[in-house]
C-alpha cells in the first residue's frame, strides 16, 4: 500500500504542539475564586466547576470520589488531565569527561533520570515564548530560487521564498516565477535572481527586471524579530483575527490586508509557465509566431473600430500575414475573442471577424487593443483570459494574464493555437514549433492567505531568556513570603552544560501537585531541599524529558543574560 505523510500533517502537529501550551488548564488552588464552568486540574484529574464560589482555604482539592473541595464549590470529574506545562531546565554543572567534546545524549529512561537528577533550575515555557518558524533563506544575488507550482512533488518548496532586510525591517517574499528569456536564443530557463524584491503591496505581484515574480507575504513584527529571529530560522504566523485598535500600518495590520486580499482571489490562475517543447530540444516559447499588433486608436472615435463580431483595423503592419487563430484583446473591456476571418484590404487596413460564441461580441468602446496569440485553457474553472507576448526570434516570451478566473482546481488542457502554428501536426503529434505552456493554480485561498501553510511552517521554536540570577518571590511552607535566587550565578553551580525541556514536573510540596510557578530549583541547586522551602523546589525525578542538548560549559554571572533557542522540526 502506497502512502505519504503530507506537509499539512506536519504543520498540524506543529500547530497542535504550540496551541497545547496555550490551552493548559490551571491547577486547583486553595482560596481561589472560580466561576461556573471553570476547568482545573488536580492530581492528574480534570474537573469543571458546577457552581461559582471560592475554594476551601486549605486542603488538597477535589478528587474523583470526593467532588467537593470542602467549600460550597462542587466539581464534576471530566477524566484524566493533560497539564501541558513545559519547563526549560539547565543542568550538569560538573565537567564532562571532555568538556570540549560533550557526549551525545541518549533517548533512554535512565538518561532521563540522570538529566533530571543533574538539573539546577527550571523556568516555565509560556505561550509567548514559542512560535512556528521556517528556515531562514536570505535573498542573495546570483542564487536561483524555486518557483511555486501547484503540482510539484512537494506542495511547499523550501527554496521558494526569501527574507530581505531594509532599514531593520524584515520582509518575506514567495517566488512565483523564476523564468526569463535571456536573449534571442531559443531557450527560456530558470535564472539567478539579481534584483531584490522590495514592494510591500498587499494585493499585487512584483515583477523584477531579472524575470522573477514575487509575492509579498508578511513582515516580521519587531518584537518577534528581537525574540525569535536567528541566523538559521525566522518566525512565521497566520493571523486568525484582527484585534480592535491595531493600525493598518503595523506589521500585523499589513499582513491582515495581504490575507484579506488573497481570500478574494482564491483558486485562480495567476501565472502561466512556458515550458520546453515535447521533444526536449531546448526550444522554449515556440518559433515562427507573428509579432503582436498594438492599437491605441481603436474604439469609439478612433480610426479602428470594434463592434459585435467584426473589427476594422487601421495601420496594421504586415497585414498580409495569416492572423487567423490569433486573438483580438480589448484590454479596456476585458474582451478576448478568437479571429476566424482576416481580410487584407490593402494599405494596412484589415477587416477581421471573431468567434463570439453565445455572446454579443465587442462593445466597441475600447481604446487599448492587442492582436496576439490567444491562450485556451480547459478545466473546472471559468473566467480565465490571457495572450502570448511575442518578442525577438518570433517566440512567445511571456503569457500576459488579463483575467485570472475563478474556481480552478485542475486544468485538463492548455494550448496556444494559431492557423499557421497548430498545437499538433497532421499526424497528431505535438507541433515542435508550438509554444508549450503550463497554467499554475494558486493555493486554495490565494497567495498570501496562509503563510504557515504556504511556506511550510512545521518548525516550532522555543526562545527562553535567563536574566541574571532569576529571583522568585512566594510563600514558603509556613506562609512566610520569601525571595530566593533560582538560577545560581556564584559558586560551583554557576555554570551548566546541559539544556532540557521537561513536561509536567511536580512540586516538592505536600501532595506533589503539578508545577505551575514560573521558576523552580532543581536537585543540584545549592539551596535545594532547604527546610520549609519546598514550594521553591521540583519533586526529584518528576516530569517527562522531551529534549536534551549537551554542550560545552556556559558560565553564568550576576550581570549576564543567556538567550536559549530550541527548534523542533515536525
PyMOL commands that set and color helices and strands:
alter all, ss='L'
color gray80, all
select helices_A, chain A and resi 7-22+109-117+127-129+222-228+251-263+451-454+534-536
alter helices_A, ss='H'
color red, helices_A
select strands_A, chain A and resi 26-27+33-34+39-42+45-49+53-54+75-80+86-91+119-125+130-135+161-166+169-177+179-181+188-190+206-207+213-219+233-236+269-275+293-295+305-307+310-313+326-330+335-346+349-354+369-373+376-379+382-391+395-406+411-415+436-441+459-467+471-475+481-485+495-503+519-521+544-555+561-569
alter strands_A, ss='S'
color yellow, strands_A
deselect
rebuild
show_as cartoon
